[in-house]
Amino acid sequence: MDGLEQKLRGLSVAQRSSPEEPTYLLDVALQLTGLLAVSCSNFTVHLHNKDTLHLLGEYRGHGGPLCGVVFSHTSPDFLYSGSADGTVRGWDVRRPGTEAAQMFKSDPAHSYCSLDLSCSDTLLCAGTEQVDNEDSFLVFWDVRKPGRLLGVYSESHSDDITQVRFHPRDKDRLASSSTDGLVNVFDLSCGTEEEALLATCNSDSSAGSVCWSGADYTHLLCLSHDEGLHLWDLGQLDTDKPLTLFSTSDARSLTPLADGGGVDYLVGGWWLEEAQKLLVVGGKNSGDLHLMECNDGGLRLLRSLEGGHSSTVRCFLWDAAEEALVTGGEDAQLLLWTPGGEELATGKRESMKSESALRLKSRPHKKHGYQRGKKAE
């Protein structure tokens, strides 16, 4: 058993938090100095203590579904959230409950469905839904100039841009995924959009999320809305070698569980820097979670986590400093899993799903046929 498996084997629920009203927990971000930010399906952003999960405050102001939250790296008291209401807002986490300190907008027709901040903390990017049944857009702002739009890419995607992810170390490198089936990689230091486009990979489905991984973050993981999984090596762009390290149209059955079945869905991926391994989290509709390692050989089950959630898990993050896992889901619960964790009130809580929450449009599992595609060279 390697070191990572030993760490994961010891995980159990240490803390549990649920909001007062039923809501889906859609995305979670970590501020290393002590906070968690959670985007909720009722258009609010919650702040929690990362060790106790105590709710410290919330932000209201968005008028549409949230598409992500991200903390500033160098100014950790600043938090950004994006929304389908056509705004990206910056919040001062030292003042919970106050109005947004910054606001970013573009064309009134733009509805954002993805958001990220560059590792240099200078560039915000939001991906839009498809506009007028034609194209979708990558929108850029300089965070130092909140009222000024920096630029827009309009030619690279033709449907909803489901995720944008800046490279963890290269401030000019950006990956984007879309329901058009394409995953694009850009070098933003180049002049035009055409020049900036370094690679286009086709997921042959509706691409849902991407994750930078690998020793030098040259690998890119893509998970599709129909549970496909693709791992590409962008370090091979200037060679004749194929980019694809591993690819499957349906990853659910690749890792047999104790009952002989597979996971029902994939939540996402996370590169574990210390272990130098790519973690993929999958789940069962009952709320059980399954932690898997992904490499060029496919998926390998590392640990199953039971007794936590009572419904689909929508988001997670790995806290490397504490070697802890944070998960949030459609049961309205935020859970902290730590080595040897033991919560005071044992046992799985019942789902807090409401009738309205059940009818919520579920973007991460939305399914579209892809419209166009081209293979990476």
N, C-alpha and C positions, 0 to 999 in steps of 0.2 A: 504494500500500500504506500503510495507516495504522500508527500507532505500535504498537498492540496486535499486529497481524500481524507486524511486524518483531520484536517481542519473542518471540512464539511460534515464529517461524520458526527462531530460534537454539537452541531447546530440544533437548537430547539428554541421555542418561543420564549422570549424574555419579557417583552412588553407588547401590549395590544391597545389600540386606540380606535374609537369609532366616533364619527360626528353625531351631533344631536339629531340631525335629519338624514334620512336615507339618501345616499348619493354614491355614484361610482367614483372611485379614485383612479384617475387617468394617467398621471405622470408624477414622478417624484424626483427632486433634485437635492443634492447634498451641499451644504456649506460647511467646510471642514472645521470652522470655529464653533459649531454647535447647533446648527439648525437644519431642519428638513423643510422643504417647500413642496406642497402637494396641490396639483390642479384637480378640481372636482367637477362633476357633471352639472352642478348647479351654478356654474360660471364663477365660482369663487376660488381663491388661492388660500390655502391654510398654511400656517407656520407652526411647526412642532419642534420641541426639544428633541435632538437626535438620540439622546440616551434614555429618556423617560417616555418619549412620544407625547408628552403633555402638550395640549393645544395652547399656543401662546397668542394667537390672534389670527385674523383673516383679512383679506383684501377683497372688496367688492368694487365693481365698476365696469367690468366687461359685460357686453350685452349679447354674447353668443358663446357657443362651445369653445373651450380652451384647447389649444393645440400644443402646449408645452410650457415648461418653466425651466429657467436656467439661471444660476448665480454667476455674477461677475467673478473672475478668477483673481484679479488683483485688488478689487474693491468689494470684498465679500458681503458688505452691508447692502449691496444693490442686487436686486432680483428682477428678471425680465419674464413676462408672460405674453403669449400670443393668443389671438382669438379669431374666430370666424366673423367677429364683428368688424374686422378690418383694421384693428389696432394692435400694436405691440406696446405694452406699458412697462415702465420701469418703476419699481417700488423700493422705498427705503425700509429695510427690515428692522431698523431701530425704532420705527414708528408704525407698529401694526394698526390697521384700521384706517389709516389716512388715505387721502387721494393719491393717485399716481404722481410721482415726481417728474416723470418723463412720459411722452407719448410719441409714437412713430406711426405714420400713415403713408399710404401711397394712393393709387387710383381708387375712387369710391366703389368701383366694381370688384375690387380685390377682397376676397375672403380667405384668411390665412388658415392653413391646416398643418403647418410645420414651422419650427423655429429653432435657431441655434445662434451661439455667440462664438466668435473666433477665440483661439487660445491667447491672443494678444489683447483681448478685450476692446478692440477698436471697431470691429465689424459685426453688425447684426444681419442675419439673413432670414427671411420668411418665404415659405413656398405657398402659393395660392391654390385654391380650387380652380377647376376649369372655368374659363370665362366665355360666355356666349357660345358654348359648344364648340370652341375652337382651340385656344391655347391656354396654357397656364404659365405662371411667371415666378421667377426667382427675384425677390426684391431685397435691395441692400441699403443699409444706413450706416453712417459713422456715428457711433454712440456719443461722440463728443459734440455732435450737432443734431440734436433731437428733431428739430423742425425741418431738416433738409434731407431729401431723398438723394442717395448717392448714385443709384443706377438700377437697371432692371435687365434681366435676361429673359428673352421671350421666345426663343427658337428651339430650345432643347427638350421640352416636354409638351405633350398635347393633352394631358389629363391631370387630375389632382396630384400635387406634389406632396406625398405622404410623409416624407422626412427629409430634412437637411442636416448634415453632420460635418462640422469642420474637423480637420485633422487635429489630433491632440498636440502636435508639436509644430506643424507647418501652418502659419497663419493664413497662407494664401491657398491652401488646398481644401476643397469642398466636395463632398459627395451628396447626391440627391437621388431620391427614389420616387417613383410615380406609379399610379394605377395604369399608366400606358405600358407598363412592363419594363421600362428602361431604368437603369441605374447609371447616372452620369458622374464623371469626376472632372473637376475644373481646377485650373491654375489661375487664380484671380489676379495674379500679377501681370497677366497678358492683357493686351489692349482691348480686343473685341471678344464677344461671346464665342464666336467661331474659333478664334485663336486659343481661347481659354479652355475649350473642351478637349481634355486629354484622352478620355476613354468613354465608350458607351458599352455597357454590358446589358444583355437581354435576359431577364428572368423568366421569359416565356409565360408570364402570368402577371397578376397585379402585385407590384412590389410594395411591401408594407413598411419595412424598416431596414436600416443599414447600420453597421458597427465597424469602426476601424479596429484592426487587430494585428497581431504579428510582432516579432521582436522590434522592428523599426516602424511599426504601424503601416506596413506596405500591403497588408491583406485587408480585404473588405468582405464582410459577411452581409448577405441579403436574405431576409425572410419574407416570403410572399404571403398574401392574404389567404391562400388555400394551402398553407403550411408547407410550401416548398422551401428549400434551403440551398443557398449557393455561396461558395467561398472562392474568392478570386485573389490572385497574386498580382498586384499592380506593379510590383518590382520587375515584372517581365514585359512591361510596355515597350521597352526599347530592344527587345529580343524577338526571336522567332518562336519562342516557347509559348504554349497556350497559357492563357490567364487562369483558366478554371482549375482549382485544386480539388474541389468536390462539388457535386451538384446532384440534387434529387428533387423531383416534382412533388414528393410527399414524404416528409421526414417523420411523420407521426409513428410509423411502425418500425423505425430503424432501431429503436432501443427497447427491446422487450422488457416489460415490467414484471414484478413478481407474479402477477396474475396471468401472465402470458400475453397481455394486451400492450398497447402503446399509449402515448400521450394523446390527448384530444386536440391540443393546440400548442403553439409556440408563443412564448411571451416576448423574448428578445435575447440579445447577446451582450456579453460584457468581457472585455479583455482584462485578465488578471495579471497585472504587471509583474508582481513579485514571483508568481508561479509560472509566468510565461505560458499561460494557457488561455484558451478561449472558452468561456462558460456560456452555455446556452440553457435557458430555463424553459421548460415545458410544463404543461399542467393538465389535470383532469377537470372536467366540468364540476366535479364534486368539491373542488378546492385544493386537492392534493397537488403538491409541486414536485418536479423531478429535475434535478440539476445534472447537466450533461457536459462532457468535454467534447469540443468539435475540432477536428483537424482534417488533413487531407484523406484520412481513412474513414471519415464519417462521424458518427456520434457514439459516445460511450457513456453509459449511466454511471454517475458518481455517487449520488445520494438522493433518496426520496424523503420529502418532508410532509408529514401527515399531521392532522389535528390542528391545523392553523386556520386556513380560510374555509368558507362554506360555499364559495362560488368561484367563478372565473377570476383569475388574477390578471390585472391589466398592466402593472408596472413593477419594476424592481430596481434596486441598485446594490452595489457591493461597496461597503465601507472598508477600505483596505487597512486603515489605521486601527480599527477595532476588530477586523476580521469578522465582520457582521453583515448580515443580509437584511435589507428592508424590502417589504413587499406590500402592495396595495391592490385592491380588487373591487369587483362588482358587489361584494357583500358589505361595502362601506368600511372595511377594516384596514387599518395600517398596522403591520406587524414588524417587530424587530426580532430577528433570529440571531442569537449569539452562542458561542461555545459554552455549553453547560447552562444555558438560559433556563430559568424556571419561573414562570409567571405566577403571581399570587393566586389568581383565580384560574384554576386549570380547566381544560375542556374547551372545545370549539364553540364559538358563539354562533347563534343563528344569523342567517342572512338578514340584512336590513333593507333589502331591495323593496322599492315601492312600485306601485303599478305604473307610475309615470316613468320611473327609472327603467323599467322593463321595456318601455317603448322608445327609449333613447336611441337615437341613431348611433350605431356602433362603428365608428370610422376604422379602428384598427382591424376589424374583421369584415370590412366592406369588400365586396367582390365585383370586379369589373373585368371584362375581357380586354386584353391589351389591343391597342389600335395600330401601332406601328412598332417596328423594332429593327435594329441592326446589330450584328454581332461585333464584339470588340475584335480588333485585328490582333 
